[in-house]
Amino acid sequence: MRVLFAVFPATSHTLPVIPLAWALQNAGHEVRIVTHPDSTGPVTRAGLAAVPVGGSTDLRELADFRHNPALLGHAGGDLSVASPDCPDWGPKWFRMTRVFAGMRPLLEELTGIAVRWRPDLVLWDPFCLPAAVAARLSGAAHARVLWGRDNVAWLRQRSLRYLAQAQGGSWPDPLEEVMQQLLEPYGLTYEEELLLGQWTIDPLPPGVRLPAPDVRYESMRWATYSGGGRVPDWLHSKPVRPRVCLAWETGEPGALPQPGAGASLSEVLASLAELDVELVSTGDPAAPGSDVPGRVRLLDRLPLNQLLPGCSAIVHRGGSAVFSAAAHGVPQLVVPTPFWDEEGTAGYLEHRNAGRVLDRARCDPTTLRDALSALLADHRIHQRAGFLRDELALLPGPSELVPVLERLTSLHQRI
């Protein structure tokens, strides 16, 4: 079976698909991963075949959250669905469709690759609608691979309910223009599967899933992967003090929230280092004002798959880090920075009593330090984090999902 992945040009979207790509390749299938030329590094370093598409300038602004007005360029520009009612769903859905439109430069190249290579299955990022078009034209089965909660499906179904109730009202469907641009050149008509896939692979536990009754989900256990690298000597031994990971960064431009109500990273590190812990964080020790306190390890990057097994706690901003830490039974202190699913995943964690959530607007270095101290001393949270780890381990792993994908491909492929 030939499997073509199409991923959004961002490391946080690429790394989650690597374990599934490995599983398919190890089962004897031929795997290729399509992404922007500037984003092929994580793919090739994982020993997988990367197919660059898009010019060197195509999609660059879309991948750089700092300069993209559809994402983080203005107040309230996040795409999160924090609650079941989500009163500002309309503007969020409009911004989402602009992200879809930004992927249009991939259409011609991606379609050409699919028609020539003839994949049996196309697995695509929820933002990569051109991949669904390419799958349709090549006859491949196709499915989305999520990297967070399914905000796309929830917002789409909310917009459909609104359009049905409006009965010809003045608010047009912003998706119509996007899909018209994608489909008209190939004489295709719109079907919901071109937005939501024939099915969807969800690496998050069902308990955190947003309601989307019209979507078929296939659950897969979250596999923590943050890239390879040499294991430092200090990770071979059990820490003398409780090891705490401070993971403010996600590896993407513009993704560093203002820690501690606008405090500098140095101030946060200094406050947390007052505790009797070994603190591990990312940061530039040469940056102005970045004095590194004792008992702090400052790394260029955080290899979570190497680091988390020895940690007693992790402090982070929410999102996928919740499930990376949960997979290792690590208690978590979360300061959600709303962008996609940070508030929702943090709420799920707190509901399971496997961590604590702080309000970002009222979180200063002292509050953060006191909350971490209480977390480390709370044996109940440590126990519940272990329960959650064991529960998540029961979900099918990537290799267990391979036969499911084989069967679904045979059912949906257009030969």
N, C-alpha and C positions, 0 to 999 in steps of 0.2 A: 504494500500500500504506500502511495506517495502522499505525504502530508506537508502542506504549506501553511506556515504561520505568518500572520501579518500583524505587526505590533506598532503601536504609537511610538514615535521617536523620543522616548524618555526611559532612563534606566529603571525607574520605579515601575514601568509597564513591561519592560523586557525581562527582568530577573524572575518574576513570578512564573513565566512560561517555561523557563529552562528545565525544571524537574520533569514536567510533562513531556517536553521534547526529548529529553534523555530516555524516558520510559518507552516512548514510541520507537526511538532509534535502537534501544537495547532489545526490543521485541522483533527487530528485523525490518522495520519500516524505514523508508527513505524520508528524511526530514530536511526541510529548508526553511529559513526564517527571513522574511522580507522586512526591511526597515530602512530608515534614512541612512545615507552613507556615513554621516557623523555618529551614528548609533550602532554600528556593527561590532564595535570592540567587545562589549559584554557577550555577544553571541559567539564570536570566534574564540575568545578566551575560554569559553565553556566547552570548546571542542565541537561546535556545531557549525553547519554551513549557513553563512549569511549571504543574502541577496540584496545588494544596495539598490534602492529605487529613489527617484527624486533628485533634482539637482542639488548642488551644494547650498543654495539659498532657499530652495523650496522647503516649507514647513519649519524653517528655523525660528521664525517669530512664534509659531504655534507651540513649539517645544520649549521656548523660553518664557516661562510664566511671568517673568518680571516685566516683559514688554507687550504682553498679549491682553488687550482690553477686554476680550471676551471671557478671560479667566480672572486674573487678579489685578487688573489695571485700574480698578476703581472700587470705591466703597461698595460693599454688598455684592462683589463680583464672584462670590463663590458659587459652586454648583452642588452644594450639599442639600440633602433631604433629611433634616434633623428630626422631624416629627411626622406622624401620619397625615396631619392636615396641611402642613407646609404652605402657609398663606401666600408666599411669594413664588409659588411654583411657576407662574406664567413667565416672568422675566428669566427665571432659571432655564426654562425650556427653550426660550428664544436664544439665550447664550449657548445652550447645548447645541442647537442647530447650527450656530456659527462655527463651532468647533468641527462639526461634521463637514461644513462647507470648506473649511480650511484644509481638509484632507483630499480635496478634489485633484490637486496636482499628481497624486499617486495613480489616478484612475487608468490612464492609457498604458503606463508601464506595467502596472500590476495585472491588468487584463491581458496584455501581451504575454507576460510570463506564464499566467495560468493557462492560456489557450495553447501555448507551445509545449509547456512541461506536462500538462494534463494531470494535475493532482487528483487523487481520489477524495481527499478531504482538505478543506480549508478551515483553519481555526484562526479567528480574527478578534482583535481588540475591539471593544464596543465602540470606539471612536472611528474605526477603519471601515466605514461603509463601502468604499470602493472594493474591498475584498469580497463582500457579499455579491456585488455585481460581477466580479471576476469569476467567482465560483459558479454563478448561474450560467455565464457564457461558456464555461469550460465543462459544465455538467457535473462538477464536484458537489458532494455533500458539504455542508458548511455549518459551523457553530461558533458562537462567541465564547471567549475565555475571559472571565471576569478577573479583575485584580483588586476589587473592592465591592461595596454594595452596588446593586443594580439600579442606580439612579436613572439610567436611560429608560428602562422598562417602566419604572414607576411614573416618571414624568410624562412619558408617552401615553400611558393609559389614563393618567389624569387629564391630559389635553384632549383625548378622545371623548371622555365623559363631558368635558366642557363644551366641545364642539357639538355633541349630540343634544345637549341642553340648550345651546344657543339658538338652534333652529334657524340657521342662516344669518347669525349675528355678524357684527362688523369685524370681529377678531379673526384674521385668516390663520390658517395652519402654517406656521413658519417652516415646517418640514417639507411642505409641498414644493417650494422653490428648489431646495437642496436636492431632493430626489429627482426632480425634473431634469436638473443639470447632469445628474449621474446617469439617468436611464435613457433619456431621449436619443443620445448619439447611437445607442445600440438597439433602439426600437423595443425596449422592455417596458412593461407596465409595473406599477408599484404593488408589492405585496408586503405584508408585515414582516415576513421572514427576512426581507432585505434590510430591515432595521434591527430585528431581534434574533435573527438566526433561526435555523431549523430546530436547534436546541441550544442550551447554554450550560457551560461548565462553570460551576460556582465553587471556588476554593474556601469560602467562608461557611461556618456552621449554619444549619437551617434556622437556628434561633435568632440570628442577626439579619436574616433576609427580609427585604421589603416586600409587601404584598404585590404580586404581579401574577394573577391567576391564569393569564393566557400564555405564560412562558413555561416551557418544559425545562426544568433544571436537573442537571446531573451533578451530584455532590462529589467533591474531591477534597481530601485533607490538605490543608495549607502546608506546603513544604518550604521551610526556611532556607533561602539561598540568597547570599549577598555577595557572591563572587568568590573566586579562589584566592590563594595567597599563602605565604609562608607563615606557619604557626609560631608565634614568639615563645621563647623559653618559659616565660612567666605563666603562660596558659597551661603548661603541663602539670603544674602543682596546684593543690587546693589553696585558696587565698587565706592568709592569716586573719584578715578582717573581712567582714561582709563586703562582697564585691558589688558595686552599683554601677550600672550603665546609664549614662546621660546621653540620650539619643535625640538631640534637638533637630538634627539635620536628617533629610531623607535622601540626599544625594542629587537633588534637582536644584537648578538655579531658582532663587527666589523662595525656596521652601523653608528658610530658617525663620521661625517666628520670633517675635520679640520676647525672649525669656524673662520671666520675673518682672512683668509690667514695665518693660522697656529697659530693664537692667542689662548691662553687658554680660557676655558669657563669663568674663573673669569674675564679676561680682557674684554670679550664680555659683561658679565653682568654689569661690572663697567661702561662701555661706555653707554649701553642702559639705565642704572639707572640714568644717568644724565638728562634724560627726565622726565617730570612730569607724570609718569605712575606707575601702579602697575604691576610689572613683575613677571610672574610665569614660573618656569623652573624646569628641573630635574638636579640633580647633587649630589655629595657627599660632604656635608659641612665639613667633616673631612679630605678631601684630601688635600695634601700639596698645599699651595698657593690659596686655594679656599675661600678667604675672601668674605663674602656675603654682598653686599652693602645694605643700607636701602631700603625699599619699594620693596624688592625681596623676593618672596616666593619660597623656594627650596624644591621640593617634591621628594620622592623616585620614583614615576611614575606619568605620566600625564593622568588622566582620561578624555580624550577629550570629551566624551559624557556628562560629568558633567560640564566641564570647558568652552567649546566653547560658550554656549548660553550667557554667560556674558562678552565675550571678545570683544574688539574694534579692535583688530588686532592679527594676528599670524605670527610668523617668523619661517620658517621651510625649509627643504631641498628638498621638492617636493614629488612626488609620491602620495600615497593614501590620505595623509593629505590634499591635495588640495580639495578633494571632501568631506572629513569630515568637513572642514571649510566652503566650499561652501554651504553645506546643512544647515548651520546656518547663512549664509549671512555675514560671517566675512571677512573683507579685509585681503589680504595676502601679505607678503613679502617673496619671495622664493629665496633661494640660491641653485640651483639644484646641486646635487652630482650625476653624471651619474652612474647608475647601471642598471635600468630596464626601467622606463618610466618617470623619474624625469624631464628631459628636455622637453619632449613632453607635459606632463600635465601642466608644468609651462608656456609653450608657449600658450597653450589653455587658461589658466587663464588670461594671459596678453592680448591675443587677445580679450577676453571678457571684458577687462578693469575692472576686479574685483580684481586686484592685480598688484604687480610689481615684476620684476625678476632682480636679481643682478648676475653678473659674479663672480663665485666663486674664480677665479684666482686673481681678483682685488678687492676683498671684505675684507677690514680690519674693525676693530671695529668702527672706526670713520665713515667710509662709511655706515656701517650697521645702526648706530645711526641716521645719517642724512636722510637716506632713510626711516627709520621707522617714523621719525618726519614728513617728507613730506607725507607719506601714511596716517597718522592719521589726517592730516589737509586737505586731499583731499576729499571733500564731494562728488565729482562725483564717485570716487571709491567706497565709501560707498553705494551710490545709485545703482551702477552697481552690487555690490555684492548682494544686496537685489533682484535685478532683476534675477540674476543667481539662487539664492536660490528658488525663486518662480517657475522658469522654471524647475529646477531639481525635484521639488515637484510634477510635473505633470507625471513623470515617474512612472510606476507601482511599488509598494512596494513589499516586500517579500510575504506578504499574498495574494496580488493580482496575484502573479505569480503562486501560488499553483495550481489553476485550469488549467492553461496552461501546467504545468508539468504533471498533471494527464492525460490530453488529449494526449500529446506527448508520454508519457509512453505507453499508450494503442496502439498507432500507431506503435511504434518501438520495443516493447517487443517481444522477440522470445519465444513463449510458447511451 
